[in-house]
Amino acid sequence: MAHKKLKRFAEIATYPNVFQYPENIKGKWHTVFENQNPVVLELACGKGEYTIALAEKYPGQNFIGVDLKGNRLWKGATYALKKNLKNAVFLRTQIEMIAGYFDKDEVDEIWLTFPDPQLQISRAKKRLTFPRFLREYRKILKKDGVIHLKTDSPDLYNFTKEVIGWYGLNVASDIADVYAQTKIPEDLLIKTYYESLDISKSNKIFYLKFSLPENLKDDDKEFYRYLKEKYATYEKA
Ligand SMILES: C[S@@+](CC[C@H](N)C(=O)[O-])C[C@H]1O[C@@H](n2cnc3c(N)ncnc32)[C@H](O)[C@@H]1O
């Protein structure tokens, strides 16, 4: 492993604001932050631009950046330590396991910032807005807690709209081209590392804000069959 990566891994192991696969933390985040303020997650946070920028902007809320990759978390965590930003911490784990780290209703909001679009239909179940993930979020998110998706991928945006329609999610905002808006919502102006890479070359940033019904049906097999039929042909074309 590269020297820089090893150094970062060694550093985050000593950081008080990085929790790596912690045990027995469920229901105890208020003791980490030493307050009862709302808790907001940034899933697939990478270097944690949203976690940091929102924590600076909203000192009355707590932010937790979640990612698998310790060397990426290092960046946001180092910044938060240097700035003594007490309302931003990082959780290193797999998002598949998120419900193991939070109690029911412990989370107020979730941001999904430029998650991998997993373009092939065979990988659709790995998309962070696939219903099996939404069901995990449902376990920890307050009743009307919102989920924000910001992406440069038209495929992930359209796929998420399919999920919204199929599973009856409640849409609060749907913007197909953020920077074409005359009045851009302020929180959407925060730029992440992947936004700057413009990998999808779509020249657009898409945004969806939605909440989940109390009971999210498990219609996944049927839904996946529908996706395969509709998009496999499209993939081959
Ligand atoms: C495309 S990057 C986006 C990073 C950041 N949000 C940005 O916009 O710059 C996707 C991130 O998701 C993380 N990731 C992907 N799948 C994950 C999973 N199952 N659990 C935790 N993190 C995951 C990757 O490590 C990576 O940092």
The ligand as a Tripos MOL2 file, in Angstrom:
@<TRIPOS>MOLECULE
LIG
   27    29     1     0     0
SMALL
NO_CHARGES

@<TRIPOS>ATOM
      1 C1        -18.1030    8.5980   -6.4200 C.3       1 LIG1
      2 S1        -17.4910    8.7180   -4.8070 S.3       1 LIG1
      3 C2        -18.2490   10.2100   -4.1850 C.3       1 LIG1
      4 C3        -17.5020   10.7650   -3.0190 C.3       1 LIG1
      5 C4        -17.9730   12.1570   -2.5530 C.3       1 LIG1
      6 N1        -19.3280   12.1370   -2.0720 N.3       1 LIG1
      7 C5        -17.8040   13.1810   -3.6430 C.2       1 LIG1
      8 O1        -18.8270   13.6090   -4.2070 O.co2     1 LIG1
      9 O2        -16.6660   13.5440   -3.9330 O.co2     1 LIG1
     10 C6        -18.3990    7.4530   -4.0020 C.3       1 LIG1
     11 C7        -17.9130    7.1260   -2.5910 C.3       1 LIG1
     12 O3        -18.7530    6.1110   -2.0560 O.3       1 LIG1
     13 C8        -17.9820    5.2160   -1.2930 C.3       1 LIG1
     14 N2        -18.7300    3.9540   -1.2550 N.ar      1 LIG1
     15 C9        -19.1700    3.2490   -2.3270 C.ar      1 LIG1
     16 N3        -19.8710    2.1750   -1.9190 N.ar      1 LIG1
     17 C10       -19.8820    2.2160   -0.5590 C.ar      1 LIG1
     18 C11       -20.4530    1.3830    0.4310 C.ar      1 LIG1
     19 N4        -21.1440    0.3210    0.1090 N.pl3     1 LIG1
     20 N5        -20.2470    1.7160    1.7280 N.ar      1 LIG1
     21 C12       -19.5320    2.8180    2.0610 C.ar      1 LIG1
     22 N6        -18.9900    3.6510    1.1450 N.ar      1 LIG1
     23 C13       -19.1530    3.3490   -0.1380 C.ar      1 LIG1
     24 C14       -16.6490    5.1430   -2.0150 C.3       1 LIG1
     25 O4        -15.6170    4.7410   -1.1310 O.3       1 LIG1
     26 C15       -16.4850    6.5810   -2.5100 C.3       1 LIG1
     27 O5        -15.7420    7.3710   -1.6130 O.3       1 LIG1
@<TRIPOS>BOND
     1     1     2 1
     2     2     3 1
     3     2    10 1
     4     3     4 1
     5     4     5 1
     6     5     6 1
     7     5     7 1
     8     7     8 2
     9     7     9 1
    10    10    11 1
    11    11    12 1
    12    11    26 1
    13    12    13 1
    14    13    14 1
    15    13    24 1
    16    14    15 ar
    17    14    23 ar
    18    15    16 ar
    19    16    17 ar
    20    17    18 ar
    21    17    23 ar
    22    18    19 1
    23    18    20 ar
    24    20    21 ar
    25    21    22 ar
    26    22    23 ar
    27    24    25 1
    28    24    26 1
    29    26    27 1
@<TRIPOS>SUBSTRUCTURE
     1 LIG1         1 GROUP 0 **** ****
